[in-house]
Amino acid sequence: MLERVAVPAEHLPKALVSLLNREHVLEAVVLSTCNRVEVYAHVPRYHGGRADLRNFFAEWAGMAPEDFCDHTYDYFDERAAEHLFAVASGLDSMVVGERQIHLQVKAAFRDAEAQAATGRVLSSLFGQALRVGKRTRTETGIAEGAASMVDVGLDAAARVLGNLGSGELLSSAAREPSRAALAGRTVLVVGAGKMGGMAATRVAGDAGRILIANRSAEKGERLALRVDGDVLDFGDLRDGLRRADLVLCSTGSPSPVVDQDAVAEAMRRRPDRALVLVDLAVPRDVDPGCSFVPGVTVLDIDAVRELTDITETGTEVAKAREVVVDEARRFAAWTRAVRVEPTIAALRTHAEAVRQAELQRVAGRLGDLDERQRATVEALTSRIVNTLLHEPSVRLKAIADARGGDLYAAALRELFDLPE
């Protein structure tokens, strides 16, 4: 299900255009990772916006909404902000407190910004989310030793390679993989992106040999140089599978890059050595059929999730939750104030139009005034208008901050016949 709705990086512009072309979507950011696919949108109306987003997912995945509705969640206003702040803090991750998600949230926002898909609301939301992510990690201990998905996958692979028990769970506090199991082993890293780079760095110094395969040879060479590894031409993956004991895959390919036939052929050429395939990509890089090849173990996202203890315990997580809730309330107060700003602007525009009309009406009686005197009259009338409107403007923002501002804004529009 997650694979079908996933939005690979190369398809992100198309996804954002599809979202922004919908009637109720004013701004949009897509966050697509190995563990989630989320759309954050600024919409003028809840029900219309919700329908637009569900239709987007249905069209993108080629499914009817009722086929995936049991797997979705919707959050609105303050709750939506709270969810994003928790995500950016690593509180909603399979490994609580992991740092990579903060970078993924930042990248999702930057990508949407580059496609002109964000405006004032989502720019403020994501800017605050990134600050909250830093604050929770600075003010609490949730990130102390926190593992990443790469660490969990490596730990599971090391246990398989070392013939260790598989019943043990990895706690939310990170634990080093069984490095002894990697000694003398050949590790093939497929994909030299962020996760591939992280995986290669983790095994560097412990593996006997590291092979890097990437579609972009230049990027693969840079990573190989960094970890003292060797470059494998992407077209030679079959040879890499024959030589490797552990394969770590994390490309952005929309379809598997490691198929069952290639794995079966590799195992025929090395029948006495087991092969572990760790697939951290969504959509997946490894054909599920590879798990049926004798001697092969496939650890994909689902398998890694089962090996992860996601129980949120401890005072540090509770402290981080408090920060998230407090920041979400602050953001909600800001959005309520933003909603009354158009009414305040319309009121000031209306008052200025009345002032100008009255000055024009008495212009004939002011004909004898010199330029200095005219300027004095202009400044005086302008100050009167500004003084009269200052207190109502401040109070309306304060009321909006404490909820109920929409009702007062509607009353002002009715009383002064202001536009919606």
N, C-alpha and C positions, 0 to 999 in steps of 0.2 A: 504493500500500500504506500509506504513512504517513498519507495523508488518511483512509483508512478506519478506522484505529485512533486517530486524533487525538481529543483530548478538549477541545472548546471550553470556555471559562470558564463559560458558562451551564449546561453539562451536567456540570460537575465534581462538584457534590453528589450527583447520581445515580450517577456512576461510583464515588465513594467508598462510598456505601451498598451498591452492588453488590459491591464488594470486601470490605467488613466483614461482609457477610452470609454469606460463605463460611467453611466449617468451620475452615480452618487459617490464616486471616488475622486477626491480632490488632490490627495497626496498618497504615496505608497512607498513602502520599503519591504523587500522580500528577504527573509532570513532563512536560508536553506543550508542545513548542516547534516552531519551523519545521523543526528538524533531527532531532528525536527524540521518541519517546513512551515514557516509562519509568514503571514502577511499583516503588516501594521498599516492601517489606512486612516486618513482623516476624511470623515464623511459628514455631510450636512444632516443626514437623517439615519437613525439606527437601523430600522427595518429594511429600507432600501439599500443601505450600505452592506448590511449583512447578506442580503440576497445577491448583491453584485459579487461579493467575495466568494460565496459558495458556488456561484455560477462560474467564476474564474477557475476555481479548483476543479470543477466538473469538466470544463472544456479542456483544461490543461492536461488532466489525467485521462480524458476520454472515458469518463464514468458518469453514471447518474448520481445526483447528490445523495439519494437515499442509500447508495452503495457504500458511502464512506462517512456518512453523518455520525455514526456511532464512534468514529475515531477522531472527531474534531472537537475543538473547544473554542468558545467565543468569549472575549472579555471586552468591556465597554468602559470608556473614560478612566476613572481612577483605578479600577481593577486591571485594565489593560496596561496602564503605566506601571502598576505594581508588578505585573507579570514580567514585563520587559526588564525592569530593574532587577528582579530576581534572576532572570536569565543572564543578564550582563554580569551579575555577581557570582555566577556559577552555582546558585542555589537550586536551579532547576535542571542541573546536569546529572548524568549518570554517575559521575564522580564529583561529589559536592566540593565546590571551591576551585575546580580546575580553571586554569588561566586562559586556555585557548579560546573559550567562548567569548571572552571580552574582545579579543582581536577579531573574531568573526562578526560580532555585532558592529564593531567599528567599520569593518570592510563592507558590510551590507549597507550601512548608512552612506559611506563614501561612494559606493557604486550607484545607489539611488540618486544621490546628489549630482553625480556626474551625468546622469540621464535626465536631469531637471525634473525628477519625480517628487522632490521634497519641497516643502514651503515652510512657513513660519511654525506651524504646529509640530510637524514631525522633526524638524531641525531642533526645536527646543526639547522635544521628548528624547531624542537619541543623544543630544548633547548632555542632557541631565543623566541619562542612563549610563553613559560612559563615566561620568563623574561619580555616580553611585557605585559602579563596579569598582572603581579605585578606592572609594571611601570604605566599602565593606571589607576590602582586603587590607586596608591600612589600619582601620579601627578595631577589627576583630581578627581572630586567628583561623578563619575558615580556610585560608590558602596555605597554611603552614604544612609543607610537605604534600600538598594536594597532587594527586596523580592526574594524568590526562588519559584520553581514550587510547592513545599510543602506548602509554605505560601499562594499561590494563591488558591490551592485546599482546604486548610483549611478555607480560607476566604469564598469561595463559599459554602462550607459545613455548616459553621456557619450561613450563611445567610438563607440557607434552613431550618436548625434546628430552627433558631429563627424566622422563618416565615417572613423574611425581603424581600424587593423588590429585584427582580433579574435583574432589568435593569441597575443597577449601575456598572460601570467598575472599576477595580482596576488599579490605575495608576502605572507607572514604578517605582515610589518611594513606598517603602513598607508601608503597613498599617497593624496593628495588627488585627487578626481575631476578630470577636465579641465574646470575651471570655465568656460573660454572657450566650451565647447560649450553651456553653459546660458544664456549672455548673450542677453537679449532673448527667451528662450523662456518659454512659459507652462507651469507645472508644476501638475498637479492631484494633490492628496494625498487619497486615499480612506481614511478611518479616522483618528481623532484620538487613538488610544491611544499607548502608549509608542513603538512603532516608527514610527507615523505622525508623532508629535511629533518624533522623532529625524530622520526624513527631511525634514520641513519646516524644521527648524533647520539641517540641512546645506546646503540649497539657498538659504536666506534670504540675500539680499545678492548672489547670483549670478544667479538666475533673473529674468527680466523681470517676471513676475507669478506669484503663488502663489494657487491656489484650494484651499479646504479643504471637503471634503464628509464629513459624519459624521451618523449616525442621530440622535444627541443634538445638537441645535442649539447648546445652551449650551456643551458641550465643544468643539464645532467653532469657536464664536466665540472662546473663550479662546485656542485655538491660533492662530487667524487674527490675533488681536490681538498675540500674542507674536512672530509672524514678519512682521508688517505685510502680511498677506495678506487675501484676500476670502473670505467664506463663500458656498458654493454649496449650495443646498438638495439634500438627498440624492435627492429625486425628480427632480432636473434633471441627473442624471449624463450623459444623452445630449447635453445642451447642453455640459456640461463636456468630454466627449470630443471634440466638434467644435472647441472652442477650444484644447485642450491639445496640447503637443508631447510631453510626458512625463507619464505617469500612474504614481503610486506607490501601490500597494494593500496594506493590512495590517489588514483588519477581522477580527473574530472570527465572521463569518458562516459557517454550516454549508454554504452553497451559494454559487456564484459570484454576484457583484454586478455584474460586467461581462460581458455576453453577446455572442455573435458578431453577432447582428442589430443591436445598438446600435452596435457598432464599425463594422460595414459601412455603416450609415446615416451615421455621423459622417464616414467616409472619402469617401463620395459627395459630402458637402457641403464637403470640403476636399481635393480630389483631388491637389493639388500639394504637400502637406506630409506628411512621414512622421510616424508615431506610434509611440512606444515605451511599452510597458506593462511595468512592473516589479511582479511579484506575489510578495510575501514572506509571504503568508498560508498557513497549513495548517489546515483545508482551503483550497484555492486560491480566490482571489477572482475570477480571470480565467478565463473559459471557454477551454479549450485550442484550441477552434475559431477563436478570434480570430487565431491565428498564420497562418491560411490567407487572411486578408483582405489584399489587395495593399497594400503600403506600411506594414504593421504588423509590428513586432517584439515578441514576447512573451518576457520574461526571467523565468522562474519559478524556484523553488528549485533544480530540477535544472540549469537553465542557469547559475545563479549558482555552483552547486557546481563545475561544469566550469571556471569561470573562476577558481577559487580554488586556490592552491597550499597543500595541507595537509601538506606534508612537514615533519616535526618535526626541525629541525636547530638546532645552536647550544648553547652551554654554559648559557644561561639556562633553556632548556626542561629540560635535564638536571638543573639545580639544583632547578627546580620539581618535577620528578618525584621527586627524593629527599625533598623535604618531604612530598609526598603519601604516599609509601610509609611514611615514618616515622610520620606521623599515623595512617595506617591500622593500623599495628601497635599504636599506643597505644589506638586504639578497640577493636581485637580483644581486647587484654588486659583492657580494662574490661568487655566483654561476657562474657568468661570468668569474671571475678570476680562479675558480676551473676548468672550461672547458679548459683553455689554459695550465694548469699545466702539463698534459701528453705530450704536444708538447715541453714544456721547458725541461722536463725530458728526452725526446727522443733526443733533440738537445744536451744535456749534455752527454748523453750516447754515441752518435755518435762522439762528439768531443774527449771524453776520449779514444774511440776505435782508432781514428786516432792518438792520442798522443802515445798510447801504441805500435801501429804498427810502427810508425816512430822510436821510441826508439829501438824496436826490429831490425829494418832495419840497424841501425848504431851501433848495439851492438858490432860488430867485431872491430870497430874503438875505442870503449871505454874500450877495454880489459885491458889496463894498469891502469885504475882508481881504487883507493882503495874504501872501503865501504863508507867512509865519502864523497868522491867526487861523488860517484854514488848517494848518498842521496841528494847531492846538485843539481845535474842534474835533479833528479826526482822532487824535490820541485820546481825548476825553471820552468820546462815545465808545471807542474800542475798549478802554479800561472799564467802563461801566458794564459792558456786555461780559467781559472776561470775569469781572468780580462777581456778577450775578450767577454765572455758570460754574464758577470754581467749586463752590461747596457742594452743589448737586452732583457734579462729576466725581468728586472725591468720595462722597457718600455712596453713590451708586456702585463704584468699584469696591468699596468696603463691604457693602451688602452682598455683592456678587461673591466676594471672597468667603463670606460666611453662609453661602447658599441663599437661594431665593432671588438672586439678581435678575433672572430672566423675567420674573413677574413684574418687577419694578421697571425694567426696560420696556416691557410691553405696554405698561401704563403710560410711560413717557411718550412712546410712539403714538399711542391713541390720543393723548391730550394735545400734542403739538402736530398731529397729522404728519408724522415722519414716515419715510419709506421703510419697508422691511429691510 
